[in-house]
Amino acid sequence: MKKSLEKLLNKPLPADPFLPQKVVITDVEELAPEHKKFTFSFLEPSSCERWNHIPGQFVMLTVPKAGEIPISICSSPTRKGVIELTVRKVGRKTEVLHSLGPGSVVALRGPYGNGFPIGIMENHNVLIIAGGLGIAPLRSLIWYILDRRHLFKEVYLLYGTRNYSSVLYKDELSRLKERKDIKCLYILDRLETPEDEEWSQGREGLITDLIPEVSLEPKETYVAVCGPPIAYKFIGKELLKNGYPESQIFVSLERKMECGIGKCGHCQIGYKFACVDGPIFPLWDTKNLPEMI
């Protein structure tokens, strides 16, 4: 069965794709109301050595006495030894997880999914577009690119959310604005406080408003998008209007994953499975597969 799954996924699987590995929470950081970033370390050193993932992949996290939940990995594979997951508190499983602190032991299995096509992104410009919690899986891609900066040309990050209090990774994103090797444009839905004005440098509106400000050669650029699925239609339309090739736009799509390996059918979209064929899909799929967005 394992060989058939590897053939289906076109990549090696963990020793046992169903076997959770024990991890311990080493740090918890509150990023915004109802949003926390958890840092995990493997209890078994050999599991830590074997672990590797692609930006955009996810894990199935087992929360004791609550159940299992799919969570995108927000740490970069270039930074070994830990796994970071950002989790919004919504529902019983995440409520229990949010009640845990450093020293608590949970379990995870994976990584699953296809991840962003980082191989073909190399030697090109990269435009990263994040809305709200969508910055979490893209954080993995951002740090992957910055840690291997010589492999990529110009890099832009566009990030939009409701207001300053809902901004995730505030300190990190503030420091990114000061770097010379990535251009960051942030926007908020509404500017109501001095913090809102300062953070967005007076930009108020939608994430799509930032796209015309990007000065990249579209045909030399790959685009990575993650945010509310309802926004994909409008982001895609604006990208195409500005000349970005449809084949070079990739979006991250969440569904109700259960098994993580395309067997249970909970995340099936048409003839595709979000856990196996995604969660990263070409823009074309979002436009042509029924019920994808």
C-alpha positions as a Markdown table, in Angstrom:
| # | Residue | x | y | z |
|---|---|---|---|---|
| 1 | Met | 0.0 | 0.0 | 0.0 |
| 2 | Lys | 2.8 | 2.4 | 0.9 |
| 3 | Lys | 4.4 | 2.0 | -2.6 |
| 4 | Ser | 1.1 | 2.7 | -4.3 |
| 5 | Leu | 0.6 | 5.8 | -2.2 |
| 6 | Glu | 4.2 | 7.0 | -3.0 |
| 7 | Lys | 3.4 | 6.5 | -6.7 |
| 8 | Leu | 0.1 | 8.4 | -6.3 |
| 9 | Leu | 1.8 | 11.3 | -4.5 |
| 10 | Asn | 5.0 | 11.1 | -6.6 |
| 11 | Lys | 7.2 | 11.5 | -3.5 |
| 12 | Pro | 8.3 | 9.4 | -0.6 |
| 13 | Leu | 6.0 | 9.1 | 2.4 |
| 14 | Pro | 7.0 | 9.0 | 6.1 |
| 15 | Ala | 7.8 | 5.5 | 7.4 |
| 16 | Asp | 4.1 | 5.1 | 8.3 |
| 17 | Pro | 1.8 | 7.8 | 7.0 |
| 18 | Phe | -0.8 | 6.9 | 9.7 |
| 19 | Leu | 1.7 | 6.8 | 12.6 |
| 20 | Pro | 1.7 | 10.0 | 14.7 |
| 21 | Gln | 5.0 | 11.2 | 16.2 |
| 22 | Lys | 5.0 | 12.6 | 19.7 |
| 23 | Val | 6.1 | 16.2 | 20.0 |
| 24 | Val | 6.4 | 18.6 | 22.9 |
| 25 | Ile | 5.2 | 22.2 | 22.9 |
| 26 | Thr | 8.3 | 24.3 | 23.6 |
| 27 | Asp | 6.8 | 27.7 | 23.1 |
| 28 | Val | 3.5 | 29.4 | 22.7 |
| 29 | Glu | 3.1 | 33.0 | 21.4 |
| 30 | Glu | -0.1 | 34.9 | 21.3 |
| 31 | Leu | -0.1 | 36.7 | 17.9 |
| 32 | Ala | -3.6 | 38.3 | 17.9 |
| 33 | Pro | -6.9 | 37.7 | 19.6 |
| 34 | Glu | -7.8 | 33.9 | 19.2 |
| 35 | His | -4.5 | 33.3 | 17.3 |
| 36 | Lys | -1.5 | 31.6 | 18.8 |
| 37 | Lys | 1.8 | 30.2 | 17.3 |
| 38 | Phe | 2.9 | 26.9 | 18.8 |
| 39 | Thr | 6.5 | 25.7 | 18.5 |
| 40 | Phe | 7.0 | 21.9 | 18.7 |
| 41 | Ser | 10.1 | 19.7 | 19.1 |
| 42 | Phe | 10.1 | 15.9 | 18.5 |
| 43 | Leu | 10.6 | 13.7 | 21.5 |
| 44 | Glu | 12.6 | 11.2 | 19.3 |
| 45 | Pro | 15.8 | 12.7 | 17.9 |
| 46 | Ser | 15.6 | 10.3 | 14.9 |
| 47 | Ser | 12.1 | 11.7 | 14.0 |
| 48 | Cys | 13.6 | 15.2 | 14.1 |
| 49 | Glu | 16.4 | 14.2 | 11.7 |
| 50 | Arg | 14.0 | 12.6 | 9.3 |
| 51 | Trp | 11.6 | 15.5 | 9.2 |
| 52 | Asn | 11.4 | 17.6 | 6.1 |
| 53 | His | 8.6 | 19.5 | 4.4 |
| 54 | Ile | 7.8 | 21.8 | 1.5 |
| 55 | Pro | 6.3 | 25.3 | 2.2 |
| 56 | Gly | 2.6 | 25.0 | 1.8 |
| 57 | Gln | 2.3 | 21.5 | 3.3 |
| 58 | Phe | 0.2 | 20.6 | 6.4 |
| 59 | Val | 0.2 | 18.1 | 9.3 |
| 60 | Met | -2.5 | 16.3 | 11.1 |
| 61 | Leu | -2.2 | 17.3 | 14.8 |
| 62 | Thr | -3.6 | 15.1 | 17.5 |
| 63 | Val | -4.9 | 17.1 | 20.5 |
| 64 | Pro | -5.3 | 14.7 | 23.5 |
| 65 | Lys | -9.0 | 14.2 | 24.5 |
| 66 | Ala | -10.2 | 16.4 | 21.6 |
| 67 | Gly | -9.2 | 14.9 | 18.3 |
| 68 | Glu | -7.2 | 15.5 | 15.2 |
| 69 | Ile | -7.0 | 18.7 | 13.1 |
| 70 | Pro | -5.2 | 19.6 | 9.9 |
| 71 | Ile | -2.9 | 22.6 | 10.3 |
| 72 | Ser | -0.6 | 24.3 | 7.8 |
| 73 | Ile | 3.0 | 24.4 | 8.7 |
| 74 | Cys | 4.2 | 28.0 | 9.2 |
| 75 | Ser | 7.9 | 27.4 | 9.8 |
| 76 | Ser | 10.5 | 27.0 | 7.0 |
| 77 | Pro | 12.1 | 23.7 | 6.3 |
| 78 | Thr | 15.4 | 25.6 | 6.2 |
| 79 | Arg | 15.2 | 26.0 | 10.0 |
| 80 | Lys | 15.6 | 22.5 | 11.3 |
| 81 | Gly | 14.8 | 21.2 | 14.8 |
| 82 | Val | 11.3 | 22.7 | 15.3 |
| 83 | Ile | 7.9 | 22.8 | 13.7 |
| 84 | Glu | 5.7 | 25.9 | 14.1 |
| 85 | Leu | 1.9 | 25.9 | 13.6 |
| 86 | Thr | -0.3 | 29.0 | 13.9 |
| 87 | Val | -3.8 | 28.1 | 15.1 |
| 88 | Arg | -7.0 | 30.2 | 15.3 |
| 89 | Lys | -9.3 | 29.2 | 18.2 |
| 90 | Val | -12.5 | 28.0 | 16.6 |
| 91 | Gly | -14.2 | 24.9 | 17.9 |
| 92 | Arg | -13.5 | 22.4 | 20.7 |
| 93 | Lys | -10.2 | 20.9 | 19.3 |
| 94 | Thr | -8.5 | 24.2 | 18.9 |
| 95 | Glu | -9.9 | 25.5 | 22.2 |
| 96 | Val | -8.2 | 22.5 | 24.0 |
| 97 | Leu | -5.0 | 23.2 | 22.1 |
| 98 | His | -5.1 | 26.8 | 23.1 |
| 99 | Ser | -5.3 | 25.8 | 26.7 |
| 100 | Leu | -2.0 | 23.9 | 26.5 |
| 101 | Gly | 1.4 | 25.4 | 27.3 |
| 102 | Pro | 5.1 | 24.6 | 27.1 |
| 103 | Gly | 5.8 | 21.0 | 28.2 |
| 104 | Ser | 2.5 | 19.6 | 27.0 |
| 105 | Val | 2.9 | 16.5 | 24.7 |
| 106 | Val | 0.8 | 16.1 | 21.6 |
| 107 | Ala | 1.3 | 14.2 | 18.4 |
| 108 | Leu | 1.4 | 14.9 | 14.7 |
| 109 | Arg | 1.7 | 13.0 | 11.4 |
| 110 | Gly | 2.7 | 14.1 | 8.0 |
| 111 | Pro | 3.7 | 16.3 | 6.3 |
| 112 | Tyr | 1.0 | 16.0 | 3.7 |
| 113 | Gly | -0.1 | 17.7 | 0.5 |
| 114 | Asn | 1.9 | 19.0 | -2.4 |
| 115 | Gly | 3.3 | 22.4 | -1.2 |
| 116 | Phe | 4.3 | 25.3 | -3.4 |
| 117 | Pro | 6.3 | 24.4 | -6.6 |
| 118 | Ile | 9.4 | 26.0 | -5.2 |
| 119 | Gly | 11.6 | 24.2 | -7.8 |
| 120 | Ile | 10.1 | 26.0 | -10.7 |
| 121 | Met | 9.9 | 29.3 | -8.7 |
| 122 | Glu | 13.7 | 29.4 | -8.5 |
| 123 | Asn | 15.4 | 31.9 | -10.8 |
| 124 | His | 12.1 | 33.9 | -11.1 |
| 125 | Asn | 10.5 | 36.8 | -9.3 |
| 126 | Val | 8.1 | 35.8 | -6.6 |
| 127 | Leu | 4.9 | 37.7 | -5.6 |
| 128 | Ile | 3.4 | 36.5 | -2.3 |
| 129 | Ile | -0.2 | 37.6 | -1.5 |
| 130 | Ala | -1.6 | 36.9 | 1.9 |
| 131 | Gly | -5.0 | 37.8 | 3.4 |
| 132 | Gly | -5.7 | 37.4 | 7.2 |
| 133 | Leu | -4.7 | 34.0 | 8.5 |
| 134 | Gly | -3.4 | 33.1 | 5.0 |
| 135 | Ile | -0.1 | 34.6 | 6.0 |
| 136 | Ala | 0.6 | 31.5 | 8.1 |
| 137 | Pro | 1.4 | 28.9 | 5.4 |
| 138 | Leu | 3.0 | 31.7 | 3.3 |
| 139 | Arg | 5.3 | 32.5 | 6.3 |
| 140 | Ser | 7.0 | 29.1 | 5.6 |
| 141 | Leu | 7.5 | 30.1 | 1.9 |
| 142 | Ile | 8.7 | 33.6 | 2.9 |
| 143 | Trp | 11.5 | 32.4 | 5.1 |
| 144 | Tyr | 12.4 | 29.6 | 2.7 |
| 145 | Ile | 13.0 | 32.2 | 0.0 |
| 146 | Leu | 14.9 | 34.6 | 2.3 |
| 147 | Asp | 17.1 | 31.8 | 3.7 |
| 148 | Arg | 18.0 | 30.9 | 0.1 |
| 149 | Arg | 17.8 | 34.3 | -1.3 |
| 150 | His | 20.4 | 33.8 | -4.0 |
| 151 | Leu | 18.0 | 31.3 | -5.8 |
| 152 | Phe | 15.3 | 33.9 | -6.5 |
| 153 | Lys | 15.0 | 37.2 | -8.2 |
| 154 | Glu | 12.9 | 40.1 | -6.9 |
| 155 | Val | 10.4 | 39.2 | -4.1 |
| 156 | Tyr | 7.3 | 41.1 | -3.0 |
| 157 | Leu | 5.0 | 40.5 | -0.1 |
| 158 | Leu | 1.4 | 41.9 | -0.1 |
| 159 | Tyr | -0.5 | 41.4 | 3.2 |
| 160 | Gly | -4.0 | 42.6 | 4.0 |
| 161 | Thr | -6.2 | 42.1 | 7.0 |
| 162 | Arg | -8.9 | 43.9 | 9.0 |
| 163 | Asn | -7.0 | 46.1 | 11.4 |
| 164 | Tyr | -3.7 | 46.4 | 13.3 |
| 165 | Ser | -4.9 | 44.2 | 16.2 |
| 166 | Ser | -5.6 | 41.3 | 13.8 |
| 167 | Val | -2.1 | 41.5 | 12.2 |
| 168 | Leu | -0.2 | 38.2 | 12.7 |
| 169 | Tyr | 3.6 | 38.1 | 13.2 |
| 170 | Lys | 3.7 | 41.9 | 13.9 |
| 171 | Asp | 7.4 | 42.0 | 14.9 |
| 172 | Glu | 8.5 | 39.8 | 12.0 |
| 173 | Leu | 6.6 | 41.7 | 9.4 |
| 174 | Ser | 7.8 | 45.0 | 10.7 |
| 175 | Arg | 11.4 | 43.8 | 10.4 |
| 176 | Leu | 10.7 | 42.5 | 6.9 |
| 177 | Lys | 9.8 | 46.1 | 5.9 |
| 178 | Glu | 13.3 | 47.2 | 6.8 |
| 179 | Arg | 15.0 | 44.6 | 4.6 |
| 180 | Lys | 16.4 | 45.4 | 1.2 |
| 181 | Asp | 15.9 | 42.0 | -0.3 |
| 182 | Ile | 12.1 | 41.9 | -0.1 |
| 183 | Lys | 9.5 | 44.6 | -0.8 |
| 184 | Cys | 6.5 | 44.6 | 1.6 |
| 185 | Leu | 3.2 | 46.4 | 1.1 |
| 186 | Tyr | 0.6 | 46.1 | 3.8 |
| 187 | Ile | -3.0 | 47.3 | 3.8 |
| 188 | Leu | -5.9 | 47.3 | 6.3 |
| 189 | Asp | -9.6 | 47.2 | 5.7 |
| 190 | Arg | -10.2 | 50.2 | 7.9 |
| 191 | Leu | -7.9 | 52.9 | 9.4 |
| 192 | Glu | -9.4 | 53.7 | 12.8 |
| 193 | Thr | -6.4 | 54.2 | 15.1 |
| 194 | Pro | -2.9 | 55.7 | 14.9 |
| 195 | Glu | -1.5 | 52.1 | 14.9 |
| 196 | Asp | -3.6 | 51.3 | 11.9 |
| 197 | Glu | -2.2 | 54.3 | 10.0 |
| 198 | Glu | 1.4 | 53.6 | 11.0 |
| 199 | Trp | 1.3 | 49.9 | 10.1 |
| 200 | Ser | -0.2 | 50.3 | 6.7 |
| 201 | Gln | 1.5 | 53.7 | 5.9 |
| 202 | Gly | -2.0 | 55.0 | 5.3 |
| 203 | Arg | -3.1 | 52.3 | 2.9 |
| 204 | Glu | -6.8 | 51.5 | 3.4 |
| 205 | Gly | -8.8 | 49.1 | 1.3 |
| 206 | Leu | -8.6 | 45.6 | -0.2 |
| 207 | Ile | -5.6 | 43.4 | -0.9 |
| 208 | Thr | -6.3 | 43.7 | -4.6 |
| 209 | Asp | -5.6 | 47.5 | -4.4 |
| 210 | Leu | -1.9 | 46.7 | -3.8 |
| 211 | Ile | -1.4 | 44.6 | -7.0 |
| 212 | Pro | -1.0 | 47.6 | -9.4 |
| 213 | Glu | 1.8 | 48.9 | -7.0 |
| 214 | Val | 4.0 | 45.9 | -7.7 |
| 215 | Ser | 6.7 | 46.6 | -10.2 |
| 216 | Leu | 7.6 | 43.1 | -11.5 |
| 217 | Glu | 7.8 | 41.7 | -15.0 |
| 218 | Pro | 4.6 | 39.5 | -14.8 |
| 219 | Lys | 5.9 | 36.9 | -17.2 |
| 220 | Glu | 9.0 | 36.4 | -15.1 |
| 221 | Thr | 7.0 | 36.1 | -11.9 |
| 222 | Tyr | 5.4 | 33.2 | -10.0 |
| 223 | Val | 2.6 | 34.2 | -7.6 |
| 224 | Ala | 1.6 | 32.4 | -4.3 |
| 225 | Val | -1.7 | 33.3 | -2.8 |
| 226 | Cys | -3.4 | 32.3 | 0.5 |
| 227 | Gly | -6.4 | 33.9 | 2.2 |
| 228 | Pro | -10.2 | 33.7 | 2.3 |
| 229 | Pro | -11.3 | 31.6 | -0.7 |
| 230 | Ile | -13.9 | 34.2 | -1.5 |
| 231 | Ala | -11.1 | 36.6 | -2.3 |
| 232 | Tyr | -9.4 | 34.3 | -4.8 |
| 233 | Lys | -11.8 | 35.2 | -7.6 |
| 234 | Phe | -11.0 | 38.9 | -7.2 |
| 235 | Ile | -7.3 | 38.5 | -6.7 |
| 236 | Gly | -7.1 | 36.2 | -9.7 |
| 237 | Lys | -9.0 | 38.7 | -11.8 |
| 238 | Glu | -6.7 | 41.6 | -10.8 |
| 239 | Leu | -3.5 | 39.5 | -11.4 |
| 240 | Leu | -4.7 | 38.5 | -14.9 |
| 241 | Lys | -5.6 | 42.1 | -15.6 |
| 242 | Asn | -2.1 | 43.1 | -14.7 |
| 243 | Gly | -0.6 | 40.5 | -17.1 |
| 244 | Tyr | 0.4 | 37.7 | -14.7 |
| 245 | Pro | 0.1 | 34.3 | -16.6 |
| 246 | Glu | -2.6 | 32.1 | -15.2 |
| 247 | Ser | -0.2 | 29.1 | -15.3 |
| 248 | Gln | 2.1 | 30.9 | -12.8 |
| 249 | Ile | -0.5 | 31.7 | -10.1 |
| 250 | Phe | -0.9 | 29.2 | -7.3 |
| 251 | Val | -3.4 | 29.4 | -4.4 |
| 252 | Ser | -3.7 | 27.5 | -1.1 |
| 253 | Leu | -7.1 | 26.0 | -0.5 |
| 254 | Glu | -8.3 | 24.5 | 2.8 |
| 255 | Arg | -10.9 | 21.8 | 3.0 |
| 256 | Lys | -12.1 | 19.4 | 5.7 |
| 257 | Met | -9.1 | 17.0 | 5.6 |
| 258 | Glu | -9.4 | 13.9 | 7.7 |
| 259 | Cys | -7.0 | 11.2 | 6.6 |
| 260 | Gly | -4.4 | 13.3 | 4.8 |
| 261 | Ile | -3.7 | 10.8 | 2.1 |
| 262 | Gly | -6.7 | 10.8 | -0.2 |
| 263 | Lys | -8.6 | 7.8 | 1.2 |
| 264 | Cys | -11.5 | 9.2 | 3.2 |
| 265 | Gly | -12.9 | 11.5 | 0.6 |
| 266 | His | -13.8 | 14.3 | 3.0 |
| 267 | Cys | -11.8 | 16.9 | 1.0 |
| 268 | Gln | -12.7 | 15.7 | -2.5 |
| 269 | Ile | -13.4 | 18.5 | -5.0 |
| 270 | Gly | -14.6 | 17.1 | -8.3 |
| 271 | Tyr | -12.0 | 14.5 | -9.2 |
| 272 | Lys | -9.3 | 15.9 | -7.0 |
| 273 | Phe | -8.5 | 15.6 | -3.3 |
| 274 | Ala | -7.3 | 18.7 | -1.4 |
| 275 | Cys | -5.0 | 16.7 | 0.8 |
| 276 | Val | -3.2 | 14.9 | -2.1 |
| 277 | Asp | -3.6 | 17.1 | -5.2 |
| 278 | Gly | -3.5 | 20.2 | -3.0 |
| 279 | Pro | -3.7 | 22.2 | -0.8 |
| 280 | Ile | -1.8 | 24.2 | -3.4 |
| 281 | Phe | -3.7 | 24.5 | -6.7 |
| 282 | Pro | -3.1 | 26.4 | -10.0 |
| 283 | Leu | -5.5 | 29.3 | -10.4 |
| 284 | Trp | -6.9 | 27.4 | -13.4 |
| 285 | Asp | -8.3 | 24.7 | -11.1 |
| 286 | Thr | -10.1 | 27.2 | -8.9 |
| 287 | Lys | -11.9 | 28.6 | -12.0 |
| 288 | Asn | -12.8 | 25.4 | -13.6 |
| 289 | Leu | -13.5 | 22.8 | -10.9 |
| 290 | Pro | -17.0 | 23.1 | -9.5 |
| 291 | Glu | -17.3 | 24.1 | -5.8 |
| 292 | Met | -13.6 | 24.7 | -5.5 |
| 293 | Ile | -14.1 | 28.3 | -4.3 |
